[in-house]
Amino acid sequence: MEKGKNEELNVKSSSSSISFHALGYWLLGKIPAKLFPFSKLIQREIYRAYLKVNYIMYISSTFFWSIVSFILASFSSFITFTFILPDVALPRLRIPLLSLELPLPEEAVHPIVFYSLLIGFLVSVVVFLIFVFYPSYRASNLKRKIEKNLVYAVNYMAILSSAGATTEEIFSSLAKTGEIFGVEESARSIIKRVEFLGEDVITAIDEESRRTPSKDYATFLQGYITTVQTGGSREAYFSAMAEKFIDLKRNYLRKIIDILDLATETFLILLIVFPFFMIVSLSIMGSVGGEVFGFSPTSLTILITYILTPLMGISILLFLYAILSGW
């Protein structure tokens, strides 16, 4: 029953994803994919990220939603500048037209129109870049999740192998419980190739090793194929790979500790020593008078205390989050 519910949820999420991208494909067709110079790269990243959408449809959707965001952002900005914030000061622009003497006013483009279009353009560029880089971002997250839990997945496979499970049964079990280890999508891909495309399990594993974003996992799958084809012991292979991944994880954790030591020293220098030194220096400078790059000592003290120091603290926190989030 639980399996049926999970499959139903997966089908619904897949259909909702396709319906989200289908409108752009229905309106624009295959033209964006033919004109976009990085179509093959997007195709490869979508395949590695296990996105359940055709790359042609995805690229059409990218251009479609970028155009929609441009229209909506430009219209919203125009309404805002015209009716909600009519007194906002927008600098007027003079746009020369190749030095041609044409009967045009000095302000060839009204500032509200120009800035509305500019905001719409910037929003559409952001939306476009989000679409373009999302498959790579998802593939990177999958890679980190797989490599984080690969040692546990290998031990799980070793237990199943010791109990007499076949290769197909091992990956079928991972397709059901592999979310814990980060290899659920990979195992499902292998089983689908075996059950729906009629491939043998070794061929499916070989294809999966080319698809996965994790090089360590791909190496493990290729080693498993070699072990099975040469008649080697699967249990011995699993044990050897588990030891290897334990050593890799141990070495990586040592590097993280070194990075955390460096982050601690950076924290002390940037957030304690530097503000204290600058405030004392600016206080002395303020007592004798003078300016720094046109700023008074009082203005610089406020800038360091309320803007620069918090920004440096946030930067360090983001750096630590990027390092520790996957482990």
C-alpha positions as CSV (number, residue, x, y, z in Angstrom):
1,M,0.0,0.0,0.0
2,E,2.8,2.4,1.0
3,K,4.6,1.5,-2.3
4,G,1.5,2.4,-4.3
5,K,1.2,5.7,-2.6
6,N,4.9,6.5,-3.3
7,E,4.5,5.6,-6.9
8,E,1.3,7.7,-7.2
9,L,3.2,10.7,-5.7
10,N,6.1,10.2,-8.1
11,V,3.7,10.1,-11.1
12,K,1.9,13.3,-9.9
13,S,5.2,15.2,-9.4
14,S,6.4,14.1,-12.8
15,S,3.2,15.1,-14.5
16,S,3.1,18.5,-12.8
17,S,6.7,19.1,-13.9
18,I,5.9,18.2,-17.5
19,S,2.7,20.4,-17.4
20,F,4.8,23.3,-16.1
21,H,7.1,23.1,-19.1
22,A,4.5,22.0,-21.7
23,L,3.1,25.5,-22.2
24,G,6.3,26.9,-23.4
25,Y,6.9,24.0,-25.7
26,W,3.3,24.3,-27.1
27,L,3.8,27.9,-27.9
28,L,7.5,28.0,-29.1
29,G,8.0,24.4,-30.3
30,K,11.5,23.2,-31.0
31,I,12.8,26.6,-32.3
32,P,14.6,27.6,-29.0
33,A,16.4,24.3,-28.7
34,K,17.7,24.7,-32.3
35,L,18.8,28.3,-31.8
36,F,20.3,27.9,-28.3
37,P,24.0,27.2,-28.6
38,F,24.2,25.2,-25.4
39,S,21.4,22.7,-26.1
40,K,23.6,19.7,-25.9
41,L,25.1,20.8,-22.6
42,I,21.6,21.3,-21.1
43,Q,20.6,17.9,-22.4
44,R,23.5,16.3,-20.6
45,E,22.9,18.1,-17.4
46,I,19.2,17.2,-17.4
47,Y,20.1,13.6,-17.9
48,R,22.6,13.6,-15.1
49,A,20.2,15.4,-12.8
50,Y,17.4,12.8,-13.4
51,L,14.9,15.5,-14.4
52,K,11.8,13.9,-15.8
53,V,11.5,16.3,-18.8
54,N,12.7,16.3,-22.3
55,Y,15.5,18.8,-22.9
56,I,13.8,20.4,-26.0
57,M,10.7,21.0,-23.8
58,Y,12.9,22.4,-21.0
59,I,14.7,24.8,-23.3
60,S,11.4,26.0,-24.8
61,S,10.1,26.5,-21.3
62,T,13.2,28.4,-20.3
63,F,12.7,31.0,-23.1
64,F,8.9,31.1,-22.5
65,W,9.1,31.9,-18.8
66,S,11.9,34.4,-19.4
67,I,9.7,36.3,-21.8
68,V,6.7,36.1,-19.4
69,S,8.9,37.4,-16.5
70,F,10.1,40.3,-18.7
71,I,6.5,41.3,-19.6
72,L,5.2,40.9,-16.0
73,A,8.2,42.7,-14.4
74,S,8.1,45.6,-16.9
75,F,4.4,46.0,-16.5
76,S,4.6,45.9,-12.7
77,S,7.4,48.4,-12.6
78,F,5.6,50.7,-14.9
79,I,2.5,50.6,-12.7
80,T,4.6,51.1,-9.6
81,F,6.5,54.1,-11.0
82,T,3.3,55.6,-12.5
83,F,0.6,55.1,-9.8
84,I,2.1,53.8,-6.6
85,L,5.4,55.8,-6.4
86,P,4.7,58.7,-8.8
87,D,7.1,61.0,-6.9
88,V,10.1,58.7,-7.2
89,A,13.1,60.5,-8.6
90,L,14.2,58.8,-11.8
91,P,17.2,60.4,-13.7
92,R,16.3,61.5,-17.2
93,L,18.4,60.1,-20.0
94,R,19.6,61.6,-23.3
95,I,20.1,59.0,-26.0
96,P,21.9,60.2,-29.1
97,L,20.9,58.5,-32.3
98,L,24.3,58.3,-34.2
99,S,24.6,62.1,-34.3
100,L,21.7,62.3,-36.7
101,E,19.7,65.6,-36.6
102,L,16.2,64.3,-36.1
103,P,13.2,66.2,-34.7
104,L,13.3,64.3,-31.4
105,P,12.9,65.8,-27.9
106,E,16.0,65.9,-25.6
107,E,14.7,63.0,-23.6
108,A,14.2,60.4,-26.4
109,V,13.1,57.8,-23.9
110,H,10.8,58.5,-21.0
111,P,12.6,57.5,-17.8
112,I,9.7,55.5,-16.4
113,V,9.5,53.5,-19.6
114,F,13.3,53.0,-19.7
115,Y,13.6,51.8,-16.1
116,S,10.5,49.6,-16.4
117,L,12.0,47.9,-19.4
118,L,15.4,47.7,-17.7
119,I,13.9,46.0,-14.6
120,G,12.0,43.6,-16.8
121,F,15.2,42.8,-18.7
122,L,17.1,42.1,-15.5
123,V,14.4,39.9,-14.0
124,S,14.1,37.9,-17.3
125,V,17.9,37.4,-17.3
126,V,17.8,36.1,-13.7
127,V,14.9,33.7,-14.6
128,F,16.8,32.5,-17.6
129,L,20.0,31.8,-15.6
130,I,18.0,30.0,-13.0
131,F,16.5,27.7,-15.6
132,V,19.9,27.2,-17.3
133,F,21.9,26.4,-14.1
134,Y,19.2,24.5,-12.2
135,P,20.0,21.0,-13.8
136,S,23.7,21.5,-12.8
137,Y,22.7,22.6,-9.3
138,R,20.5,19.5,-8.9
139,A,23.2,17.2,-10.3
140,S,25.7,18.7,-7.8
141,N,23.3,18.1,-4.9
142,L,22.8,14.5,-6.0
143,K,26.5,14.0,-6.3
144,R,27.1,15.3,-2.8
145,K,24.3,13.2,-1.3
146,I,25.5,10.1,-3.0
147,E,29.2,10.5,-2.0
148,K,28.1,11.4,1.6
149,N,26.3,8.1,2.0
150,L,28.1,5.9,-0.4
151,V,29.9,3.9,2.3
152,Y,26.6,3.1,3.9
153,A,25.1,2.1,0.6
154,V,28.0,-0.3,-0.1
155,N,27.6,-1.9,3.3
156,Y,23.9,-2.3,2.7
157,M,24.6,-4.0,-0.6
158,A,27.2,-6.2,1.1
159,I,24.6,-7.4,3.6
160,L,22.1,-8.2,0.8
161,S,24.8,-10.0,-1.2
162,S,25.8,-12.1,1.8
163,A,22.2,-13.1,2.2
164,G,22.2,-14.5,-1.3
165,A,20.4,-11.7,-3.1
166,T,21.0,-11.4,-6.9
167,T,22.3,-8.2,-8.5
168,E,18.8,-7.3,-9.7
169,E,17.4,-7.9,-6.2
170,I,20.0,-5.7,-4.7
171,F,19.2,-2.7,-6.9
172,S,15.5,-3.4,-6.6
173,S,15.8,-3.1,-2.9
174,L,17.8,0.1,-3.3
175,A,15.1,1.5,-5.5
176,K,12.7,1.1,-2.6
177,T,15.0,2.2,0.3
178,G,17.8,4.0,-1.5
179,E,16.6,7.5,-0.5
180,I,18.4,7.0,2.8
181,F,21.7,6.5,0.9
182,G,21.0,9.0,-1.9
183,V,21.0,6.4,-4.7
184,E,17.2,5.9,-5.0
185,E,17.0,7.6,-8.4
186,S,20.0,5.7,-9.7
187,A,18.6,2.3,-8.6
188,R,15.2,3.1,-10.1
189,S,16.9,4.0,-13.3
190,I,18.6,0.6,-13.4
191,I,15.5,-1.3,-12.6
192,K,13.4,0.6,-15.2
193,R,15.9,-0.3,-17.9
194,V,15.8,-3.9,-16.9
195,E,12.0,-4.2,-16.5
196,F,10.7,-1.8,-19.2
197,L,13.5,-1.8,-21.8
198,G,14.5,-5.5,-21.5
199,E,18.2,-4.8,-20.9
200,D,20.2,-7.2,-18.8
201,V,21.2,-5.8,-15.4
202,I,24.9,-5.5,-16.2
203,T,24.2,-3.3,-19.3
204,A,21.8,-1.2,-17.2
205,I,24.5,-0.7,-14.5
206,D,27.1,0.2,-17.1
207,E,24.8,2.9,-18.6
208,E,24.0,4.2,-15.1
209,S,27.7,4.5,-14.4
210,R,27.9,6.9,-17.3
211,R,24.9,8.9,-16.2
212,T,25.5,9.4,-12.5
213,P,27.1,12.8,-11.5
214,S,29.3,11.1,-8.9
215,K,32.7,9.8,-10.1
216,D,33.2,7.7,-7.0
217,Y,29.8,6.0,-7.5
218,A,30.6,5.5,-11.2
219,T,33.9,3.9,-10.4
220,F,32.2,1.6,-7.9
221,L,29.6,0.5,-10.4
222,Q,32.3,-0.2,-13.1
223,G,34.3,-2.2,-10.5
224,Y,31.2,-4.2,-9.6
225,I,30.6,-5.0,-13.3
226,T,34.2,-6.2,-13.7
227,T,33.8,-8.4,-10.5
228,V,30.6,-10.0,-11.7
229,Q,31.9,-10.6,-15.2
230,T,35.2,-12.2,-14.1
231,G,33.5,-14.4,-11.5
232,G,35.1,-12.6,-8.5
233,S,33.7,-12.5,-5.0
234,R,31.1,-9.8,-4.6
235,E,31.4,-9.8,-0.8
236,A,35.1,-9.3,-1.0
237,Y,34.6,-6.4,-3.5
238,F,32.0,-4.7,-1.3
239,S,34.3,-5.0,1.8
240,A,37.3,-3.6,-0.1
241,M,35.2,-0.7,-1.5
242,A,33.7,0.0,1.9
243,E,37.2,0.4,3.4
244,K,38.2,2.6,0.6
245,F,35.2,4.9,1.0
246,I,35.8,5.0,4.8
247,D,39.3,6.2,4.2
248,L,38.1,8.8,1.7
249,K,35.6,10.1,4.1
250,R,38.1,10.2,6.9
251,N,40.5,12.2,4.8
252,Y,37.8,14.6,3.7
253,L,36.7,15.2,7.3
254,R,40.4,16.0,8.2
255,K,40.3,18.6,5.4
256,I,37.1,20.1,6.8
257,I,38.7,20.3,10.2
258,D,41.6,22.2,8.7
259,I,39.2,24.6,6.9
260,L,37.3,25.1,10.1
261,D,40.5,26.1,11.9
262,L,41.2,28.6,9.1
263,A,37.6,29.9,9.4
264,T,38.1,30.4,13.1
265,E,41.2,32.5,12.6
266,T,39.5,34.5,9.8
267,F,36.5,35.1,12.2
268,L,38.8,36.4,14.9
269,I,40.6,38.7,12.5
270,L,37.7,40.1,10.5
271,L,35.0,40.3,13.2
272,I,37.0,41.1,16.3
273,V,40.4,42.5,15.6
274,F,39.7,44.5,12.5
275,P,36.6,46.3,13.8
276,F,38.3,47.1,17.1
277,F,41.4,48.4,15.4
278,M,39.5,50.5,12.9
279,I,37.2,52.1,15.5
280,V,40.1,53.0,17.7
281,S,42.0,54.4,14.7
282,L,39.0,56.4,13.5
283,S,38.3,57.7,17.0
284,I,41.9,59.1,17.2
285,M,41.5,60.5,13.7
286,G,38.2,62.1,14.6
287,S,39.8,63.9,17.6
288,V,42.4,65.6,15.3
289,G,40.2,66.0,12.2
290,G,40.6,64.6,8.7
291,E,38.8,62.5,6.2
292,V,39.3,59.2,4.4
293,F,38.3,59.0,0.8
294,G,35.9,61.9,1.4
295,F,34.2,60.2,4.5
296,S,34.4,61.6,8.0
297,P,35.6,59.3,10.8
298,T,32.1,59.2,12.2
299,S,30.6,58.1,8.9
300,L,33.2,55.4,8.5
301,T,32.7,54.1,12.1
302,I,28.9,53.8,11.4
303,L,29.7,52.1,8.0
304,I,32.0,49.5,9.6
305,T,29.8,48.9,12.6
306,Y,26.4,48.5,10.9
307,I,27.2,47.4,7.4
308,L,30.7,46.1,6.8
309,T,31.0,43.9,10.0
310,P,27.6,42.2,9.6
311,L,28.3,41.5,5.9
312,M,31.6,39.9,6.8
313,G,29.9,37.8,9.4
314,I,27.2,36.7,6.9
315,S,29.9,35.8,4.4
316,I,31.7,33.6,6.9
317,L,28.4,31.9,7.9
318,L,27.6,31.2,4.2
319,F,31.1,29.8,3.7
320,L,30.7,27.5,6.7
321,Y,27.3,26.4,5.5
322,A,28.6,25.6,2.0
323,I,31.4,23.5,3.6
324,L,29.3,21.7,6.2
325,S,25.9,21.3,4.6
326,G,26.8,18.2,2.7
327,W,28.5,16.5,5.6
